[in-house]
């Protein structure tokens, strides 16, 4: 998948341009908000303004907060979304916290998400063989192992697979209905 930040409108593209245009490698463990300007802009508007006509506007907003490592806000938004997408973002937040047990709980609530086949294909393209289907619990374990080995090839792989996960889920949520 080629990520195109302009596919979500000029406002979102301008926001993503503050830190990597949607290509940022987010940390495996909670970091500081990477852009105070992005944080300010996100706080100043609503999900329906950012994502008018989107499949899952609130979920897309949680994804933007997560992209910029504004973990508290990403969590706050995700925990109030009672859908598979809300559970998915919630699981990623807890994986990055890191709280692997809680992340597993939220990923089990996701069930089999429509982006899982693309997650699997993308993981394979990046050098991770997830087997015959995507298993988010196994990815939690990989992230935990990689987090403990900063600078390793395993960490690099986990970071790149996590970025692809963000791009796929964000695209799914922010896409027009």
SVG drawing of the C-alpha trace seen along z (x, -y; Angstrom):
<svg xmlns="http://www.w3.org/2000/svg" viewBox="-21 -25 42 46">
<polyline fill="none" stroke="black" stroke-width="0.4" points="0.0,0.0 1.3,-3.4 0.1,-5.9 -1.3,-9.1 -2.0,-11.8 -3.8,-13.9 -6.5,-11.3 -8.1,-12.5 -8.3,-16.2 -6.0,-19.2 -6.5,-19.7 -5.4,-16.2 -2.5,-16.3 -1.3,-19.6 -1.5,-18.0 0.4,-14.9 3.1,-17.1 4.0,-18.3 5.7,-14.9 6.5,-12.6 3.4,-12.7 2.0,-9.5 5.4,-7.7 6.6,-8.4 7.9,-5.3 5.9,-5.6 7.7,-4.3 6.9,-0.8 6.6,-2.2 4.8,-5.3 6.7,-8.5 6.0,-12.2 3.7,-13.9 5.8,-14.4 4.2,-17.7 2.7,-20.3 1.3,-22.1 -0.5,-18.9 -1.8,-18.4 -3.1,-22.0 -4.8,-21.6 -6.4,-18.3 -7.8,-19.7 -9.2,-22.7 -11.7,-20.8 -13.9,-17.7 -13.8,-14.4 -16.7,-15.3 -14.9,-18.4 -11.6,-16.5 -13.4,-13.5 -16.8,-14.6 -18.3,-11.7 -15.7,-9.2 -16.5,-5.5 -15.4,-6.0 -14.6,-9.7 -13.9,-9.2 -11.7,-6.2 -9.8,-8.2 -9.3,-11.0 -7.9,-8.5 -5.5,-7.3 -4.3,-10.8 -3.6,-11.3 -1.8,-8.0 0.3,-8.9 1.6,-11.9 2.2,-9.8 -0.4,-11.8 -1.2,-8.6 -3.6,-10.0 -5.8,-11.6 -5.7,-8.6 -6.8,-6.4 -9.5,-8.8 -11.1,-8.9 -10.7,-5.1 -12.2,-4.0 -15.4,-5.7 -15.8,-4.0 -17.8,-0.8 -16.8,0.7 -14.1,3.0 -12.1,-0.1 -12.3,-1.6 -11.1,1.6 -8.3,1.8 -7.0,-1.7 -7.4,-0.9 -5.4,2.2 -2.6,0.3 -2.6,-2.3 -2.1,0.4 0.5,2.2 2.5,-1.0 1.9,-1.8 3.3,1.0 0.6,3.2 0.6,6.3 -2.1,8.1 -4.6,5.2 -3.6,4.8 -4.5,8.5 -7.9,8.0 -8.7,5.2 -7.4,7.0 -9.6,10.0 -12.6,7.7 -11.6,6.6 -12.2,10.2 -11.3,10.7 -11.0,7.2 -11.4,6.4 -7.9,5.1 -6.3,8.3 -5.6,9.8 -3.9,6.6 -2.0,6.6 -0.7,10.0 0.3,9.2 2.0,6.0 3.9,7.8 5.1,10.4 6.3,7.6 8.2,6.1 9.9,9.4 7.6,10.7 6.0,14.1 2.8,14.1 1.7,17.6 -1.5,18.3 -3.4,15.4 -2.7,12.2 -2.7,12.6 -2.5,9.4 -1.6,11.2 1.5,12.6 2.4,9.1 2.1,7.8 4.6,10.4 7.0,9.4 6.7,5.7 7.5,6.6 10.6,8.5 11.7,5.8 11.1,3.0 13.7,4.7 16.2,4.7 16.5,1.0 18.4,0.6 18.1,4.2 16.8,5.5 13.8,6.9 12.9,3.5 13.2,2.0 10.9,4.7 8.4,4.2 8.4,0.4 7.9,0.7 5.0,3.3 3.4,1.0 3.6,-1.9 1.9,0.2 -0.8,1.2 -1.4,-2.5 -1.7,-3.4 -4.1,-0.6 -6.3,-1.2 -6.3,-4.9 -7.2,-4.6 -10.0,-2.2 -11.4,-4.6 -10.9,-7.9 -12.1,-6.6 -15.4,-8.1 -18.4,-5.9"/>
</svg>
